[in-house]
Amino acid sequence: MFASDFDGTLAPVTDHPGEATMPPEKRGVLIELAEFEHVSIAIPSGRSVRDLKARVNLNAILVGDHGLEVEFADPSLFQAIHNFRRRRGY
């Protein structure tokens, strides 16, 4: 799992949040990481998942509104996490 915040990490902080964009170089690194079989990309943010999805446009786990929203790019990953937690008694 590779996780990185959007604003200030994947995208530079801007005076106007609506103008934040991820530089192509960082997008390229995330795409390369996602090609590894056992690597998932997660992007947590204070932004909404809808906003993140439009800005990121990658096969990633998007965690929006400081954890209130979660969208899994691959539903089987959600099921795997759910099964793991159930086996652990969470």
N, C-alpha and C positions, 0 to 999 in steps of 0.2 A: 504494500500500500504506500503510495506517495500522496501526501496531502499538502496543499498550499493555499493560503488565503488569496483572494483575488486582488482587492484594492491594496496597493502598497507593496505587493509581492510579485504577483503575476502581471499586474498592470500598475503603471506609475500612478501615484495619487494626483488627482487633478483638482482645480478649483471648483469645477462643475462635475459632479459624479456621473452625469449622463454622457460625458465625453471620454470616460475611461475606456481604454482599449488595451488588449494584450499584444505586445510586440510579436511579430512573426517568428523571431528567434526563440522566444519562450514557448510559443505554440508548437514549434518544431521539436523542441526537447520533450514536451509532453506527448506528442505523437510518437516519438521514438520510444519513450518509456512504456507507453501503452501497448507497444508491439511485443513486449516480453510476456510470455504466457501467464506468469503468476503475479503480474503487477496490475493493480487497479489504481486509477487516478481519482482523488477526491478533492473537491474544491469547496471549502467552507467559506461562508461570507455573511455579512449582515444584509446583503441584498436579497431580494426575492429569488426563488429558483427560476421564475420566468425571466427575470432580468439577466441572471447568470447564464441561462441557456442561450439567450440571444448574443451575449458577449463572448462566451467561451466556445460554443459550437464544437465540442469534442465529446467523445464517448467517455464520460466521466460521471462519478457520483457527485451530484450537486447538493450541497447542504446550505439552504438559505435561511434568512431571518434568524441568524445565530442558533441554528439547530432546530427551529420550529418546522421547517420544511425539508424533506429529503426526497430526492429523485434518483433512482438507480438506473443507469444506462442499460444495464443487463439485469433483468428481473431475477435470474438464477443466483446472482450474488446476494440479493436481498434474502432469498430462501436459504442460502448457505449460512448467512449470518444469523438468521432466525433459528435455524436448526442447531447451530453452535451454542447460542444463548440458551436454548431450551435444554440441551444436554447438560449445560453447566448450572442449570437451575435459576437462571436470571429471568 
